Amino acid sequence: MAVSPLSMSKLDPVWERIRVEAAEAVAKESLMGGMVHSSILHHETFEAALAHRIAMKLASPEMSEQILRELADEAMAADATLAASARADIVAVLDRDPACQRMIQPLLFFKGFQAIQSYRLGHWLWKQGRLDLAYFMQMRISEVFGVDIHPAARIGKGIMIDHAHSIVIGETAVVGDNVSMLHSVTLGGTGKEHDDRHPKIQDGVLIGAGAKVLGNIVIGHCSRIAAGSVVLEAVPPMKTVAGVPARIVGEAGCAQPSIAMDQFFKDQQ
């Protein structure tokens, strides 16, 4: 038996909470009514709202909102992991960012969340062989959000990018699940090589503001990279590295650094 979109919303706790918060926001601030209705309350599903938000943010004279909305709707219908990952990202932001008290905030206001969801659409296009559209998405994401993620990069779910200014993630980079990074992080190469040349960030890693991780190196699960570090060598799991060039300065300090978001450490060397 088919399930109606309204019934589906009741099976989707993230979407149900977003709609409740949206109604409360309109009641508190009537001037937000038009934006909140068009972005959230007008839609029956989270997928539809997310597609609309991506299209609204990325539309330009070169690519209309309607075309982008149709692309996003197509991608959401074809690949359920896009919206599932977005839900995990919203929960991650709410859990880890003290500036976030409601689930509507990432969807409406946080460019880190919006940039990652837009990247996910570009990555889907890349996997479909629609490379020029994927490159267009990369360009618009950079122009709108100040975040440059190559559409071929592979990024997991439960991602939190705080502030999201000047994030760069290269073509062959891989980012695991439940990773947190702050502004001005670079996951880049070390020269003009054309093969597998970018970092592999395993699950649960915390990357501090301004950190540069360069080359085809593995950053072990649940490790921490201190702010401003330049990492040129592989990092073992559950360690803290800091400095230029980065060196191991101690243990990670907890089982899940990316969730704890604790950036203090004691020099144990």
DOVO-101366 format. One record per residue (C-alpha): residue in one letter; residue number from 1; x, y, z. Coordinates in steps of 0.001 Angstrom, whole numbers, plus 500000, padded with zeros to 6 digits. Example, Ala and Ser with C-alpha at 12.3 -4.5 7.8 and 13.67 -1.06 7.14 Angstrom:
DOVO-101366
['A'; 1; [512300; 495500; 507800]]
['S'; 2; [513670; 498940; 507140]]
END
This chain:
DOVO-101366
['M'; 1; [500000; 500000; 500000]]
['A'; 2; [501355; 503416; 499084]]
['V'; 3; [502230; 505801; 501900]]
['S'; 4; [501176; 509429; 501491]]
['P'; 5; [503750; 512197; 501844]]
['L'; 6; [501872; 513422; 504942]]
['S'; 7; [502165; 509989; 506530]]
['M'; 8; [505824; 509843; 505556]]
['S'; 9; [506465; 513098; 507431]]
['K'; 10; [505213; 511394; 510593]]
['L'; 11; [507830; 508695; 510069]]
['D'; 12; [510569; 511283; 509651]]
['P'; 13; [511439; 512792; 513058]]
['V'; 14; [513958; 515254; 511603]]
['W'; 15; [511457; 516660; 509128]]
['E'; 16; [508653; 516693; 511697]]
['R'; 17; [510793; 518691; 514114]]
['I'; 18; [511873; 521110; 511374]]
['R'; 19; [508228; 521805; 510499]]
['V'; 20; [507298; 522395; 514137]]
['E'; 21; [510232; 524758; 514570]]
['A'; 22; [509315; 526554; 511341]]
['A'; 23; [505754; 527182; 512532]]
['E'; 24; [507107; 528497; 515829]]
['A'; 25; [509534; 530792; 514001]]
['V'; 26; [506729; 532339; 511932]]
['A'; 27; [504632; 532846; 515041]]
['K'; 28; [507503; 534698; 516744]]
['E'; 29; [508624; 536761; 513736]]
['S'; 30; [506006; 537444; 511079]]
['L'; 31; [508546; 539070; 508745]]
['M'; 32; [510137; 535623; 508314]]
['G'; 33; [506817; 534154; 507187]]
['G'; 34; [507400; 534319; 503446]]
['M'; 35; [510879; 532783; 503595]]
['V'; 36; [509945; 530070; 506080]]
['H'; 37; [506787; 529099; 504201]]
['S'; 38; [508532; 528932; 500821]]
['S'; 39; [511544; 527074; 502234]]
['I'; 40; [509835; 524656; 504649]]
['L'; 41; [506104; 524814; 505321]]
['H'; 42; [505156; 524810; 501635]]
['H'; 43; [506777; 521390; 501178]]
['E'; 44; [505452; 517981; 502193]]
['T'; 45; [508831; 516223; 502453]]
['F'; 46; [512327; 517015; 503621]]
['E'; 47; [513638; 516058; 500180]]
['A'; 48; [511439; 518665; 498495]]
['A'; 49; [512463; 521366; 500968]]
['L'; 50; [516156; 520549; 500577]]
['A'; 51; [515929; 520607; 496780]]
['H'; 52; [514185; 523978; 496930]]
['R'; 53; [516781; 525430; 499301]]
['I'; 54; [519719; 524298; 497155]]
['A'; 55; [518096; 525763; 494052]]
['M'; 56; [517319; 529075; 495770]]
['K'; 57; [520881; 529498; 497018]]
['L'; 58; [522666; 528527; 493785]]
['A'; 59; [520403; 530114; 491174]]
['S'; 60; [521965; 532771; 488971]]
['P'; 61; [521407; 534386; 485559]]
['E'; 62; [523466; 531497; 484148]]
['M'; 63; [521309; 528725; 485660]]
['S'; 64; [517744; 529323; 486765]]
['E'; 65; [516166; 528216; 490024]]
['Q'; 66; [513737; 526017; 488076]]
['I'; 67; [516502; 524075; 486311]]
['L'; 68; [518432; 523596; 489544]]
['R'; 69; [515274; 522520; 491354]]
['E'; 70; [514538; 519921; 488678]]
['L'; 71; [518111; 518627; 488935]]
['A'; 72; [517900; 518404; 492713]]
['D'; 73; [514499; 516692; 492596]]
['E'; 74; [515879; 514186; 490083]]
['A'; 75; [518884; 513446; 492275]]
['M'; 76; [516815; 513075; 495464]]
['A'; 77; [514441; 510662; 493728]]
['A'; 78; [517286; 508595; 492284]]
['D'; 79; [519530; 508412; 495358]]
['A'; 80; [517986; 508212; 498830]]
['T'; 81; [521406; 508597; 500460]]
['L'; 82; [521462; 512311; 499563]]
['A'; 83; [518626; 513202; 501927]]
['A'; 84; [519665; 510576; 504479]]
['S'; 85; [523135; 512123; 504652]]
['A'; 86; [521602; 515598; 504941]]
['R'; 87; [519521; 514466; 507908]]
['A'; 88; [522663; 513070; 509566]]
['D'; 89; [524458; 516356; 508862]]
['I'; 90; [521668; 518391; 510491]]
['V'; 91; [521793; 516199; 513591]]
['A'; 92; [525597; 516568; 513659]]
['V'; 93; [525413; 520357; 513499]]
['L'; 94; [522762; 520510; 516214]]
['D'; 95; [524807; 518211; 518443]]
['R'; 96; [528244; 519806; 517934]]
['D'; 97; [527729; 523508; 517227]]
['P'; 98; [526805; 525496; 520354]]
['A'; 99; [525444; 528257; 518109]]
['C'; 100; [522780; 525868; 516794]]
['Q'; 101; [519696; 525364; 518958]]
['R'; 102; [517161; 524342; 516297]]
['M'; 103; [517156; 522045; 513285]]
['I'; 104; [515823; 524778; 511023]]
['Q'; 105; [519032; 526788; 511463]]
['P'; 106; [521345; 524665; 509271]]
['L'; 107; [518710; 524345; 506554]]
['L'; 108; [517899; 528055; 506467]]
['F'; 109; [521042; 529859; 507600]]
['F'; 110; [524260; 527829; 507932]]
['K'; 111; [526415; 527925; 504833]]
['G'; 112; [528514; 524955; 505943]]
['F'; 113; [525474; 522700; 505857]]
['Q'; 114; [524145; 524271; 502659]]
['A'; 115; [527508; 523941; 500909]]
['I'; 116; [527823; 520255; 501779]]
['Q'; 117; [524320; 519474; 500506]]
['S'; 118; [525038; 521386; 497294]]
['Y'; 119; [528305; 519420; 496934]]
['R'; 120; [526318; 516185; 497334]]
['L'; 121; [524215; 517158; 494321]]
['G'; 122; [527378; 517955; 492336]]
['H'; 123; [528907; 514620; 493357]]
['W'; 124; [525779; 512801; 492195]]
['L'; 125; [526043; 514568; 488832]]
['W'; 126; [529741; 513609; 488638]]
['K'; 127; [528909; 509941; 489202]]
['Q'; 128; [526304; 510164; 486434]]
['G'; 129; [528978; 511350; 484005]]
['R'; 130; [527449; 514850; 483800]]
['L'; 131; [530796; 516475; 484402]]
['D'; 132; [530156; 519985; 483122]]
['L'; 133; [527078; 520347; 485317]]
['A'; 134; [529125; 519045; 488246]]
['Y'; 135; [531841; 521614; 487554]]
['F'; 136; [529174; 524307; 487352]]
['M'; 137; [527950; 523246; 490792]]
['Q'; 138; [531495; 523442; 492153]]
['M'; 139; [531871; 526951; 490756]]
['R'; 140; [528576; 528181; 492209]]
['I'; 141; [529239; 526603; 495616]]
['S'; 142; [532565; 528444; 495721]]
['E'; 143; [530983; 531727; 494625]]
['V'; 144; [528037; 531548; 497019]]
['F'; 145; [529480; 529884; 500109]]
['G'; 146; [533252; 530411; 499867]]
['V'; 147; [533701; 526618; 499937]]
['D'; 148; [535562; 524815; 497130]]
['I'; 149; [534888; 521059; 497026]]
['H'; 150; [535740; 519117; 493897]]
['P'; 151; [532663; 517110; 492841]]
['A'; 152; [534748; 513921; 492578]]
['A'; 153; [535738; 514066; 496261]]
['R'; 154; [534013; 511494; 498477]]
['I'; 155; [532449; 512735; 501700]]
['G'; 156; [530545; 510679; 504258]]
['K'; 157; [527601; 511562; 506478]]
['G'; 158; [527302; 513267; 509834]]
['I'; 159; [529589; 516084; 508638]]
['M'; 160; [529834; 519366; 510527]]
['I'; 161; [531705; 522278; 508923]]
['D'; 162; [531633; 525222; 511312]]
['H'; 163; [531725; 528732; 509799]]
['A'; 164; [532794; 527124; 506488]]
['H'; 165; [534857; 530019; 505184]]
['S'; 166; [537678; 529066; 502779]]
['I'; 167; [537242; 525303; 502942]]
['V'; 168; [539098; 523504; 500119]]
['I'; 169; [538703; 519761; 499450]]
['G'; 170; [540534; 518286; 496471]]
['E'; 171; [539482; 515878; 493755]]
['T'; 172; [540783; 512598; 495221]]
['A'; 173; [540129; 513456; 498874]]
['V'; 174; [538043; 511072; 500961]]
['V'; 175; [536274; 512176; 504141]]
['G'; 176; [534690; 509539; 506359]]
['D'; 177; [531597; 509696; 508553]]
['N'; 178; [531150; 511942; 511593]]
['V'; 179; [534012; 514297; 510718]]
['S'; 180; [534084; 517869; 512037]]
['M'; 181; [536155; 520681; 510570]]
['L'; 182; [536356; 524401; 511151]]
['H'; 183; [536972; 527268; 508749]]
['S'; 184; [539958; 527599; 506430]]
['V'; 185; [540729; 523874; 506314]]
['T'; 186; [542500; 522573; 503205]]
['L'; 187; [542569; 518930; 502121]]
['G'; 188; [544951; 519426; 499223]]
['G'; 189; [547786; 518062; 497130]]
['T'; 190; [551494; 518798; 497308]]
['G'; 191; [552316; 519584; 493687]]
['K'; 192; [551247; 518952; 490100]]
['E'; 193; [550715; 515199; 490307]]
['H'; 194; [547564; 513921; 488587]]
['D'; 195; [546851; 510611; 490314]]
['D'; 196; [545550; 509871; 493802]]
['R'; 197; [546996; 512915; 495530]]
['H'; 198; [544719; 514085; 498335]]
['P'; 199; [544186; 513103; 501990]]
['K'; 200; [542032; 510270; 503268]]
['I'; 201; [540265; 511383; 506461]]
['Q'; 202; [538868; 508453; 508410]]
['D'; 203; [535755; 508479; 510620]]
['G'; 204; [535452; 510696; 513665]]
['V'; 205; [538338; 513095; 512942]]
['L'; 206; [538356; 516674; 514243]]
['I'; 207; [540227; 519200; 512052]]
['G'; 208; [540897; 522583; 513638]]
['A'; 209; [540606; 525981; 511980]]
['G'; 210; [543243; 526787; 509390]]
['A'; 211; [544714; 523273; 509304]]
['K'; 212; [546260; 522113; 506033]]
['V'; 213; [546396; 518382; 505295]]
['L'; 214; [548418; 517803; 502139]]
['G'; 215; [549124; 514770; 500010]]
['N'; 216; [547822; 511223; 499698]]
['I'; 217; [548077; 510463; 503411]]
['V'; 218; [545716; 508742; 505839]]
['I'; 219; [544465; 510557; 508919]]
['G'; 220; [543510; 507766; 511312]]
['H'; 221; [540058; 507480; 512821]]
['C'; 222; [539146; 509614; 515840]]
['S'; 223; [542316; 511701; 515629]]
['R'; 224; [542634; 515451; 516175]]
['I'; 225; [544463; 518017; 514060]]
['A'; 226; [545182; 521217; 515944]]
['A'; 227; [544301; 524610; 514493]]
['G'; 228; [546890; 526027; 512107]]
['S'; 229; [548752; 522739; 511656]]
['V'; 230; [550336; 521624; 508378]]
['V'; 231; [550067; 517840; 508139]]
['L'; 232; [552387; 516200; 505609]]
['E'; 233; [552607; 512665; 507013]]
['A'; 234; [550072; 510005; 507977]]
['V'; 235; [548510; 510273; 511426]]
['P'; 236; [547792; 507119; 513478]]
['P'; 237; [544304; 506599; 514876]]
['M'; 238; [543292; 508395; 518064]]
['K'; 239; [546266; 510777; 518204]]
['T'; 240; [546557; 514551; 518408]]
['V'; 241; [548925; 516321; 516016]]
['A'; 242; [549966; 519956; 516015]]
['G'; 243; [552529; 522282; 514505]]
['V'; 244; [554244; 523161; 511231]]
['P'; 245; [555010; 520545; 510156]]
['A'; 246; [552615; 518646; 512401]]
['R'; 247; [553881; 516102; 514878]]
['I'; 248; [552160; 513835; 517391]]
['V'; 249; [551707; 515694; 520678]]
['G'; 250; [549526; 513213; 522527]]
['E'; 251; [546469; 511003; 522487]]
['A'; 252; [543178; 512154; 521039]]
['G'; 253; [541867; 512718; 524546]]
['C'; 254; [538473; 511081; 524052]]
['A'; 255; [536762; 508342; 522061]]
['Q'; 256; [534997; 510724; 519624]]
['P'; 257; [536945; 513988; 519114]]
['S'; 258; [534727; 515155; 516268]]
['I'; 259; [531687; 514981; 518537]]
['A'; 260; [533299; 516316; 521714]]
['M'; 261; [534824; 519249; 519759]]
['D'; 262; [537465; 519647; 522495]]
['Q'; 263; [540467; 521399; 520962]]
['F'; 264; [542607; 521696; 524084]]
['F'; 265; [545576; 519375; 524511]]
['K'; 266; [548599; 518875; 526725]]
['D'; 267; [552041; 518486; 525146]]
['Q'; 268; [553167; 514987; 526070]]
['Q'; 269; [556450; 514962; 524144]]
END
